[in-house]
């Protein structure tokens, strides 16, 4: 089975069975709390970390968090927590 | 988060400084090897601060080598490191423990004994009796039973109805005194306890000495406890028989009109002291001539101020007095302002002052019949003076034990006569 059609089947399955898509499709789940905290679940590691910019690798591509005084509160295999003044969160493919 | 920081503290953690070109590589490697990192902060472009459990430091060194980063330990935190450090400073720990033990030890003594709630019973007597029951400064407080001391006080001191003893380092004895009921059966007079004009008089027993409308002074007998036999007819001319005189406890209601006068004054122009709201507190220890200031400025930084000074001395023990005193000085800044008042304002202020004095003098629950204000003029233009007069009607009769010497016609040995009668 080609890769595209497999993805499509998984999507349909998740859609009809109302399963959480982040689990079935291995998608990142991003939670933003105000402008203070960002949590990224299902990540694939850190690409870059500076106080102004954090880039996180995900299955969709790169998740970019911009702000000031950013700190990585914790890093678990399944979750990254970023603290600081958040200005922008962008998903770059 | 709290749980994690608690565990981190219990297990011990390190604050590491990671230097290198790509600390991200270090982070990712640690992630894949299952080494937990938290609180990653980039201090500047070179240094990344990382917190990590102390036990995972060994595996982190391999990771750092592979990521081409150098590791440096900035701080070691947590209980294991604290214990390690304190192991080398045993005297410090010992001192802390000794301090706690000493405070506990000193708290187990009674240092002072305080008596509250006494009116007629003297506090010194209560203290003496409490000391006799075992509660005195210097004893171990576990050896004193508050209940026993209270029982002893209630038994031994006649005027005490109830005693409560709180045994502590600063012990407190609370006394409630017994209200002695009036004696009814001994012969007595009813006398006036205030100056006034008799408004109405109701005699239940005894001989009235005044009639309605009379002016009485404080201490005057209003109803006498001596009842004489009816005056025999003038024709016989015999002196009344002394044996026929009866002595009773005079009873009756004496209501009199009383005048209270209160004076009030106010200046039209005067210097007033107002609080500015600024205040300082100085806490110092005085030893002989030396003063050690613990808190607050050395000098009071205001020009005009009011002081409140409290001193706390260590109680004497045997004949040793401690030359140490804790002094708390509270200074409130005041400012002097010249106030000018109009006639009305000055009058109102003077009246208020008089009313305030009146409120203190008037007994509670007494009906006021009339009140009037009089302006006193003595030529001083600056001063407004008023006299407030309040008229009330009060019960002024109180009973006093019969004093035979004052009674007319009582025999030469009044004491004996009275004693004999009372006994009968």
HADDOCK unambig.tbl for C-alpha pairs under 7 A between the chains (distance, minus, plus):
assign (segid A and resid 45 and name CA) (segid B and resid 28 and name CA) 5.62 0.50 0.50
assign (segid A and resid 46 and name CA) (segid B and resid 24 and name CA) 6.01 0.50 0.50
assign (segid A and resid 46 and name CA) (segid B and resid 28 and name CA) 6.25 0.50 0.50
assign (segid A and resid 47 and name CA) (segid B and resid 24 and name CA) 6.21 0.50 0.50
assign (segid A and resid 48 and name CA) (segid B and resid 24 and name CA) 5.86 0.50 0.50
assign (segid A and resid 49 and name CA) (segid B and resid 24 and name CA) 6.48 0.50 0.50
assign (segid A and resid 50 and name CA) (segid B and resid 42 and name CA) 6.43 0.50 0.50
assign (segid A and resid 51 and name CA) (segid B and resid 42 and name CA) 6.12 0.50 0.50
assign (segid A and resid 71 and name CA) (segid B and resid 39 and name CA) 6.73 0.50 0.50
assign (segid A and resid 71 and name CA) (segid B and resid 40 and name CA) 5.68 0.50 0.50
assign (segid A and resid 71 and name CA) (segid B and resid 41 and name CA) 4.92 0.50 0.50
assign (segid A and resid 72 and name CA) (segid B and resid 38 and name CA) 6.86 0.50 0.50
assign (segid A and resid 72 and name CA) (segid B and resid 39 and name CA) 5.66 0.50 0.50
assign (segid A and resid 72 and name CA) (segid B and resid 40 and name CA) 4.82 0.50 0.50
assign (segid A and resid 72 and name CA) (segid B and resid 41 and name CA) 6.59 0.50 0.50
assign (segid A and resid 73 and name CA) (segid B and resid 38 and name CA) 5.53 0.50 0.50
assign (segid A and resid 73 and name CA) (segid B and resid 39 and name CA) 4.48 0.50 0.50
assign (segid A and resid 73 and name CA) (segid B and resid 40 and name CA) 6.29 0.50 0.50
assign (segid A and resid 74 and name CA) (segid B and resid 37 and name CA) 6.35 0.50 0.50
assign (segid A and resid 74 and name CA) (segid B and resid 38 and name CA) 4.24 0.50 0.50
assign (segid A and resid 74 and name CA) (segid B and resid 39 and name CA) 6.00 0.50 0.50
assign (segid A and resid 75 and name CA) (segid B and resid 36 and name CA) 6.87 0.50 0.50
assign (segid A and resid 75 and name CA) (segid B and resid 37 and name CA) 5.99 0.50 0.50
assign (segid A and resid 75 and name CA) (segid B and resid 38 and name CA) 6.19 0.50 0.50
assign (segid A and resid 76 and name CA) (segid B and resid 31 and name CA) 6.82 0.50 0.50
assign (segid A and resid 76 and name CA) (segid B and resid 36 and name CA) 6.71 0.50 0.50
assign (segid A and resid 77 and name CA) (segid B and resid 31 and name CA) 5.98 0.50 0.50
